[in-house]
Amino acid sequence: MPLCVSAQVALANAWNASTSAPLSHTAGAGSNRLLVYVISFEDDDNLNDVTAVSYGGQAMTQAVQSTTITGTGSQSRAEIWYLNQAGIVLASNTTFTPVFSISNPATSHGYYAMAVTLSGVNQVTPVCTSRTGERLTSTTVNLSSGISVLPGELMIYGTHTGDSRTHTPAGGYTESFDLNGAGGGQAASINHKLIVTAGTENPTSTLNASGNRFIMAAVRVLAFGATCSSALPIELSAFDVFQENKWIRLHWQTVSEKNNQWFVVQRSDNGRDWEDRVRKEGAGNSSGLKDYFTEDITPLPGTSYYRLKQIDTDGSFTYSGIESIHFEDPTDLPLQLYPNPCTTEITVFTGNCSEEGMKLTNLLGEALCVKFNLVSDGIYRLDLSDLASGYYLVRAGGQAAWFFKD
């Protein structure tokens, strides 16, 4: 059973980096993922900007950009872009392609690119807050103001300077890359910190010697189900979507709930446009495990996407991460039995086999007098309450399937 990360953003794989175009990054495994791309460069055009970034043909969203210029000299620029779970799934390859407003800086000074995959991230508003910081002729840089944070979130900041310098990250932050020495003399770093207590973050990054300019760009990444201004209304430990013959079965589990009035199961055929399918009442307030089950009895053919909309008693709401599933028409599937093992009854899904000559036999091949009760087209239910415990065989249209009765 695939588990969502409960109330915590996590790295789904390690950061990787490139000092020349393009950067290729295979997205890490996980659910509710977010792909983060950081690009920084020095450029003589002064006003050069990254106007778009795509990953495998999927357009990314800009979270923040920071830039500073010394007189008429070169600029330093750092930008952070992201792509959510639906875009990652649809990406046709693993290459980032930035588009520049004036010219590719690789023709002059070059640029640094860094990327990582996160999991357990809010898919609707993954980046809640961003800040920048700029300094001229300095060994340190921090943000223009602090960022309020809550447990389970992730802070990421990138830096760039116009000289070849070594960076020292702020206390409590993990430095994933410290890159320096590119053409023209420049340096960049990327750093992150998992937040464990509520507070304010304003990291200070330090160079080993003064740089002609020193910039910082930072983002606050939210855990799924969280909002920018409050802790999680629910802690979701599992969200599973799977096919059960003619239906899509959904299961989710909460660790805790606070003022939780409703869950609404939403479905999409493209990961962007959503419709309400099923509504389930929440537990209100709870501190123990709660399991929820429901079905989508009219699933879409092919690939669909599902998410949970959680609604508080005051009407505010948040979303879970997105789960995808490819639905196969059960008429294209072989003979199926559910549940297996069983106790007093079992359901037979005839699938792509004929219902002609349907019968139940024991291990000796002897036919048993059990009635096949028609439930709906191609679906039958058998009453097994009079049978002893053991293995039995269902036959239909030249196909056969074993089951065990407890």
C-alpha positions in Angstrom: 0.0 0.0 0.0 1.7 3.3 -1.1 1.9 5.7 1.8 1.8 9.4 1.7 4.4 11.3 3.7 2.5 12.3 6.8 2.6 16.0 7.5 6.2 16.4 6.2 8.0 17.4 3.1 10.9 15.0 2.2 13.6 14.7 -0.4 12.6 12.0 -2.8 16.2 11.8 -4.1 19.5 13.7 -3.9 20.1 17.1 -5.5 22.0 17.0 -8.7 23.6 19.9 -10.6 25.2 20.9 -13.9 27.6 23.7 -14.8 26.6 23.6 -18.5 23.3 23.3 -20.3 21.2 21.2 -20.2 20.6 19.7 -16.8 19.0 16.2 -16.8 17.3 14.9 -13.7 15.3 11.7 -13.3 12.4 12.5 -10.9 12.6 10.4 -7.7 9.9 8.0 -6.7 7.1 9.0 -4.3 3.7 10.5 -4.0 2.6 14.1 -4.0 5.9 15.0 -5.6 7.3 18.4 -6.5 10.2 18.9 -8.9 12.4 21.9 -7.9 14.8 23.6 -10.4 17.2 26.3 -9.4 19.2 28.3 -12.0 21.7 31.0 -11.3 24.1 32.9 -13.6 26.2 36.0 -14.2 25.5 37.8 -17.4 26.8 41.0 -19.2 23.4 41.8 -20.7 22.3 43.1 -17.3 18.6 42.6 -18.0 18.7 39.0 -19.1 15.9 37.0 -17.5 14.7 33.4 -17.5 11.2 33.8 -19.1 10.2 30.1 -19.0 11.5 26.6 -18.0 10.1 23.3 -19.2 10.8 19.7 -18.0 10.2 17.0 -20.6 7.9 19.4 -22.4 5.9 20.4 -19.3 5.9 24.1 -18.3 7.2 24.8 -14.9 6.0 27.6 -12.5 8.4 30.3 -11.2 8.4 30.6 -7.5 10.9 33.4 -7.0 13.8 35.4 -8.7 16.5 37.5 -7.3 18.9 39.8 -9.1 21.4 42.7 -8.5 23.6 44.7 -10.8 26.9 46.6 -10.0 26.7 49.8 -12.0 26.8 49.0 -15.7 28.6 45.7 -15.1 27.3 42.1 -15.0 24.3 41.0 -13.1 23.9 38.1 -10.7 20.6 36.2 -11.0 19.0 33.3 -9.1 15.6 31.8 -9.9 13.6 28.9 -8.4 11.0 27.0 -10.5 8.8 24.0 -9.8 6.6 21.3 -11.4 3.9 19.3 -9.5 3.0 15.6 -9.6 0.7 15.8 -12.6 3.3 17.6 -14.7 6.0 15.1 -13.6 3.8 12.2 -14.7 3.2 13.8 -18.1 6.9 14.7 -18.8 8.2 13.0 -22.0 11.9 13.2 -20.9 14.1 14.2 -18.0 15.7 17.4 -19.4 15.2 21.0 -18.2 15.1 23.6 -20.9 15.3 27.3 -19.8 14.4 30.1 -22.1 16.2 33.5 -21.8 14.9 36.9 -22.7 18.1 38.1 -24.3 20.7 35.4 -24.8 21.9 32.2 -23.3 24.5 33.1 -20.7 26.4 29.9 -21.5 27.8 31.9 -24.5 29.5 34.3 -22.1 29.9 33.3 -18.5 27.8 30.1 -18.3 25.2 29.2 -15.7 24.6 26.7 -12.8 21.5 24.6 -12.6 20.4 22.4 -9.7 17.4 20.1 -9.2 15.7 17.8 -6.7 12.5 15.9 -6.3 10.5 16.3 -3.1 7.6 14.2 -1.9 4.7 14.8 0.5 4.1 18.3 -1.0 0.9 20.3 -1.2 -0.1 20.1 -4.9 -2.3 23.2 -5.1 -0.1 25.7 -3.3 3.3 24.0 -2.9 5.3 27.2 -2.4 3.6 29.4 0.1 6.1 32.2 0.7 9.2 33.4 -1.1 11.8 36.1 -0.3 15.0 37.5 -1.8 18.1 39.2 -0.5 20.8 41.2 -2.3 24.1 42.7 -1.2 26.9 44.6 -3.0 30.6 44.1 -2.0 29.8 41.8 0.9 30.7 38.5 2.5 27.2 37.8 3.8 23.6 37.9 2.5 20.2 37.2 4.1 16.6 37.9 3.2 14.8 41.2 3.1 12.6 39.8 5.9 12.0 36.6 7.7 9.6 33.8 6.7 7.2 32.3 9.2 7.4 28.5 9.1 5.6 25.5 10.6 6.7 21.9 11.4 6.9 19.5 8.5 7.7 22.2 5.9 10.9 22.6 4.0 13.0 25.8 3.5 15.1 26.0 0.4 17.5 28.8 -0.6 19.9 29.4 -3.4 22.8 31.9 -3.6 24.9 33.4 -6.4 27.9 35.7 -6.4 29.9 37.3 -9.2 33.3 36.0 -7.9 34.7 32.5 -7.5 34.0 32.0 -3.8 33.2 29.2 -1.3 29.9 29.4 0.4 29.1 28.5 4.1 25.4 27.8 4.7 23.4 29.1 7.6 23.2 27.1 10.8 20.9 24.2 10.6 20.9 24.1 6.8 22.3 21.3 4.7 24.4 22.5 1.8 23.8 20.2 -1.2 26.1 22.0 -3.7 28.8 24.7 -3.5 29.8 25.4 -7.1 32.4 27.9 -8.1 34.9 28.8 -10.8 32.8 29.0 -13.9 33.7 31.2 -16.8 34.0 34.8 -15.8 34.5 33.8 -12.1 31.2 33.2 -10.2 29.8 30.8 -7.6 26.5 29.4 -6.4 25.0 27.1 -3.7 21.8 25.4 -2.8 20.7 24.7 0.8 17.7 23.2 2.6 16.3 22.7 6.0 13.4 20.6 7.3 11.4 22.6 9.8 10.7 20.8 13.1 9.4 23.7 15.2 7.3 26.8 14.4 9.2 30.0 14.1 10.8 32.5 11.7 13.6 31.7 9.2 16.0 34.2 7.8 19.2 32.3 7.0 22.5 34.1 6.6 24.9 32.7 4.0 28.6 33.5 4.1 31.4 33.7 1.5 35.1 33.0 2.3 36.0 36.4 0.9 34.0 39.5 -0.2 32.1 39.2 -3.4 31.3 42.1 -5.7 27.6 41.1 -5.4 25.9 38.4 -3.4 22.2 37.4 -3.8 19.8 34.9 -2.3 16.4 33.5 -3.3 14.4 31.4 -0.8 11.1 29.5 -0.8 8.9 27.8 1.9 7.5 24.5 0.6 4.3 23.2 2.2 3.4 19.7 3.2 0.2 18.3 1.6 -2.9 19.2 3.5 -1.3 22.2 5.1 -2.2 25.9 4.6 0.1 28.9 4.6 -1.3 30.2 7.9 -2.2 27.2 9.9 -1.1 23.8 10.9 -2.5 20.7 9.2 -6.3 20.3 9.7 -5.7 16.6 9.2 -2.6 14.3 9.2 -3.1 11.9 6.3 -1.0 8.7 6.5 -2.4 6.9 3.5 -4.4 7.7 0.3 -4.8 4.7 -2.0 -6.7 4.4 -5.3 -7.1 1.0 -7.0 -9.4 -0.8 -9.4 -11.8 -3.3 -7.9 -13.4 -4.9 -11.0 -16.0 -2.4 -12.4 -15.2 0.3 -9.8 -12.5 2.5 -8.5 -12.0 1.9 -4.8 -10.5 4.6 -2.6 -9.1 4.3 0.9 -7.5 6.9 3.1 -6.4 7.0 6.7 -5.9 9.9 9.1 -3.6 10.1 12.1 -5.4 13.1 13.6 -8.2 15.5 12.6 -9.0 19.0 13.8 -12.4 20.6 13.0 -12.7 18.3 10.0 -16.3 18.3 8.7 -16.1 16.7 5.3 -14.0 14.9 2.7 -14.9 15.3 -0.9 -13.3 12.9 -3.4 -12.5 14.8 -6.6 -11.7 13.3 -10.0 -9.9 14.7 -13.1 -9.0 13.4 -16.6 -6.0 15.7 -17.0 -4.8 16.6 -13.4 -6.0 20.2 -13.8 -9.8 20.3 -14.1 -11.6 18.7 -11.2 -15.2 17.4 -10.4 -16.7 16.3 -7.1 -17.5 12.6 -7.0 -18.2 11.4 -3.4 -18.7 13.2 -0.1 -17.8 11.5 3.2 -18.3 13.0 6.7 -15.1 13.6 8.7 -14.5 12.7 12.3 -14.5 16.3 13.5 -11.7 16.1 16.1 -9.7 12.9 16.6 -6.2 11.8 17.7 -6.3 8.1 16.6 -6.2 6.3 13.3 -9.4 6.7 11.2 -10.0 4.7 8.0 -12.3 5.9 5.2 -13.5 3.8 2.2 -15.6 4.8 -0.8 -16.0 3.9 -4.5 -16.3 5.7 -7.8 -18.9 3.5 -9.5 -18.7 5.2 -12.9 -15.0 5.5 -13.5 -13.5 7.1 -16.7 -11.7 4.8 -19.2 -8.0 5.1 -19.3 -6.0 7.3 -16.8 -7.7 9.4 -14.2 -6.5 11.5 -11.3 -8.0 11.6 -7.8 -7.5 13.9 -4.8 -9.3 14.7 -1.5 -10.8 18.0 -0.6 -10.9 18.4 3.1 -13.4 21.0 4.4 -13.2 22.5 8.0 -16.3 23.3 10.1 -15.7 27.0 9.2 -15.8 26.3 5.5 -12.1 26.6 4.8 -10.5 23.8 2.9 -7.3 22.1 1.8 -6.3 19.4 -0.7 -4.4 16.2 -0.5 -1.9 15.1 -3.0 -2.9 13.6 -6.3 -3.1 9.9 -7.1 -3.4 8.5 -10.6 -4.8 5.2 -11.9 -5.3 3.5 -15.3 -8.8 1.9 -15.4 -9.2 -1.2 -17.5 -12.7 -2.3 -18.5 -13.3 -5.6 -16.5 -14.9 -7.1 -19.6 -11.3 -7.2 -21.0 -10.0 -9.0 -18.0 -10.0 -12.8 -17.3 -12.3 -14.6 -14.8 -11.9 -12.9 -11.3 -13.0 -13.9 -7.8 -13.4 -11.5 -4.8 -12.7 -11.6 -2.0 -10.2 -14.5 -2.0 -9.9 -16.0 0.6 -13.6 -15.7 1.5 -16.0 -16.8 4.3 -19.7 -17.0 3.5 -19.9 -15.7 -0.1 -17.8 -14.8 -3.1 -18.4 -12.6 -6.1 -17.5 -13.9 -9.6 -16.6 -11.4 -12.3 -16.7 -13.3 -15.6 -14.7 -10.6 -17.5 -13.9 -11.6 -21.1 -15.0 -15.2 -20.7 -18.4 -16.7 -21.6 -20.8 -17.5 -18.8 -21.7 -20.7 -20.5 -21.4 -23.8 -18.3 -20.6 -22.0 -15.1 -20.1 -24.3 -12.2 -18.3 -24.8 -8.9 -16.2 -27.9 -8.2 -14.2 -29.3 -5.3 -10.6 -30.6 -5.5 -11.9 -33.9 -6.8 -13.6 -32.2 -9.8 -17.1 -32.9 -8.4 -19.7 -30.3 -9.3 -21.4 -28.7 -6.2 -24.9 -27.6 -6.0 -24.4 -23.8 -5.5 -26.6 -21.2 -7.2 -24.9 -18.4 -9.2 -27.0 -15.4 -8.4 -26.8 -12.7 -11.0 -25.9 -9.3 -9.6 -25.4 -7.3 -12.8 -24.1 -7.9 -16.3 -21.2 -10.4 -16.0 -21.2 -10.4 -12.2 -22.5 -13.3 -10.0 -22.5 -13.9 -6.2 -22.3 -17.4 -4.7 -23.6 -18.3 -1.2 -20.9 -20.5 0.4 -22.3 -20.8 3.9 -23.0 -24.5 3.5 -19.5 -25.4 2.3 -16.7 -26.7 4.4 -13.4 -24.9 4.6 -11.0 -25.6 1.7 -10.1 -25.0 -1.9 -12.7 -24.7 -4.7 -12.7 -24.1 -8.4 -15.0 -21.8 -10.4 -15.4 -22.7 -14.1 -16.9 -20.5 -16.8 -16.5 -20.5 -20.6 -13.3 -22.5 -20.7 -11.6 -20.5 -17.9 -11.1 -21.5 -14.3 -10.1 -19.8 -11.0 -9.3 -21.2 -7.6 -10.4 -19.7 -4.3 -10.1 -20.7 -0.6 -13.0 -20.7 1.8 -12.0 -20.1 5.5 
